[in-house]
Amino acid sequence: MRWNLRMKAAEQGIWKSTEMRRRFAEAGLEISAGKMSALWTGNPTTIRLDDLDVICDVLGCTPSDLLIREPEKVAARRPQREQPPAAAVGGPAPRLGRNRTKPPA
Protein backbone atom coordinates (compact mmCIF):
# COMPACT_ATOMS: atom_id res chain seq x y z
CA MET A 1 0.00 0.00 0.00
CA ARG A 2 1.08 3.52 -0.70
CA TRP A 3 -0.03 6.39 1.55
CA ASN A 4 -1.47 9.29 -0.45
CA LEU A 5 -2.15 11.97 2.19
CA ARG A 6 0.02 14.70 0.68
CA MET A 7 -1.58 14.42 -2.75
CA LYS A 8 -5.10 14.55 -1.32
CA ALA A 9 -4.10 17.52 0.84
CA ALA A 10 -2.60 19.31 -2.18
CA GLU A 11 -5.87 18.82 -4.05
CA GLN A 12 -7.53 20.76 -1.21
CA GLY A 13 -4.89 23.54 -1.35
CA ILE A 14 -3.06 22.34 1.77
CA TRP A 15 0.69 22.46 1.20
CA LYS A 16 2.14 22.35 4.72
CA SER A 17 1.82 19.77 7.45
CA THR A 18 1.22 22.52 10.02
CA GLU A 19 -1.90 23.62 8.11
CA MET A 20 -3.09 20.01 7.90
CA ARG A 21 -2.46 19.53 11.63
CA ARG A 22 -4.44 22.69 12.40
CA ARG A 23 -7.39 21.45 10.34
CA PHE A 24 -7.27 18.09 12.09
CA ALA A 25 -7.34 19.89 15.45
CA GLU A 26 -10.36 21.92 14.36
CA ALA A 27 -12.09 18.62 13.54
CA GLY A 28 -11.26 17.22 16.99
CA LEU A 29 -8.16 15.19 16.13
CA GLU A 30 -5.11 16.27 18.12
CA ILE A 31 -1.98 14.83 16.54
CA SER A 32 1.53 15.15 17.95
CA ALA A 33 4.20 16.73 15.78
CA GLY A 34 5.96 13.37 15.43
CA LYS A 35 2.83 11.52 14.35
CA MET A 36 1.96 14.34 11.93
CA SER A 37 5.45 14.09 10.45
CA ALA A 38 4.98 10.35 9.89
CA LEU A 39 1.57 10.91 8.28
CA TRP A 40 2.87 13.72 6.08
CA THR A 41 6.27 12.42 4.92
CA GLY A 42 5.71 8.77 4.17
CA ASN A 43 3.90 5.59 5.01
CA PRO A 44 2.67 5.56 8.60
CA THR A 45 3.29 2.25 10.35
CA THR A 46 -0.10 2.41 12.08
CA ILE A 47 -3.20 4.53 11.93
CA ARG A 48 -6.30 4.28 14.08
CA LEU A 49 -9.56 3.84 12.21
CA ASP A 50 -11.10 6.70 14.21
CA ASP A 51 -8.24 8.96 13.07
CA LEU A 52 -8.64 7.79 9.48
CA ASP A 53 -12.31 8.71 9.66
CA VAL A 54 -11.45 12.28 10.72
CA ILE A 55 -8.71 12.58 8.09
CA CYS A 56 -11.16 11.54 5.39
CA ASP A 57 -13.75 14.00 6.69
CA VAL A 58 -11.26 16.90 6.68
CA LEU A 59 -10.05 16.07 3.16
CA GLY A 60 -13.48 15.13 1.79
CA CYS A 61 -12.27 11.75 0.60
CA THR A 62 -12.55 8.04 1.33
CA PRO A 63 -9.94 5.63 2.73
CA SER A 64 -9.45 4.22 -0.77
CA ASP A 65 -8.29 7.69 -1.86
CA LEU A 66 -5.60 7.64 0.83
CA LEU A 67 -4.51 4.00 0.53
CA ILE A 68 -3.31 3.14 -2.96
CA ARG A 69 -2.95 -0.56 -3.76
CA GLU A 70 0.32 -1.74 -5.28
CA PRO A 71 -0.37 -5.25 -6.64
CA GLU A 72 3.06 -5.47 -8.30
CA LYS A 73 4.69 -5.34 -4.84
CA VAL A 74 2.43 -8.15 -3.64
CA ALA A 75 3.39 -10.25 -6.66
CA ALA A 76 7.09 -9.59 -6.03
CA ARG A 77 6.77 -10.96 -2.48
CA ARG A 78 5.35 -14.32 -3.59
CA PRO A 79 7.87 -17.15 -3.49
CA GLN A 80 8.88 -18.38 -6.91
CA ARG A 81 7.82 -21.94 -7.72
CA GLU A 82 10.49 -24.23 -9.03
CA GLN A 83 9.88 -25.65 -12.48
CA PRO A 84 9.91 -29.47 -12.62
CA PRO A 85 12.88 -31.01 -14.42
CA ALA A 86 12.28 -31.76 -18.10
CA ALA A 87 12.52 -35.54 -17.54
CA ALA A 88 9.79 -35.45 -14.89
CA VAL A 89 7.34 -33.62 -17.13
CA GLY A 90 6.72 -36.63 -19.39
CA GLY A 91 7.06 -39.26 -16.65
CA PRO A 92 4.22 -41.26 -15.11
CA ALA A 93 1.78 -39.44 -12.88
CA PRO A 94 1.95 -40.28 -9.19
CA ARG A 95 -0.67 -42.73 -8.00
CA LEU A 96 -2.91 -41.39 -5.29
CA GLY A 97 -5.69 -42.87 -3.21
CA ARG A 98 -6.78 -46.54 -3.38
CA ASN A 99 -4.28 -47.63 -6.01
CA ARG A 100 -1.33 -47.42 -3.65
CA THR A 101 0.87 -50.45 -3.17
CA LYS A 102 1.03 -52.07 0.24
CA PRO A 103 4.17 -51.47 2.32
CA PRO A 104 6.60 -54.38 2.64
CA ALA A 105 5.84 -56.80 5.52
Buried (B, 14 or more C-beta within 10 A) or exposed (E): EEBBBBEBBEEBEBEEBEEBBEBBEEEEBEBEEEBBBBBBEEEBEEBEEEBBEBBBEBBEBEEEBBBEEEEEEEEEEEEEEEEEEEEEEEEEEEEEEEEEEEEEE
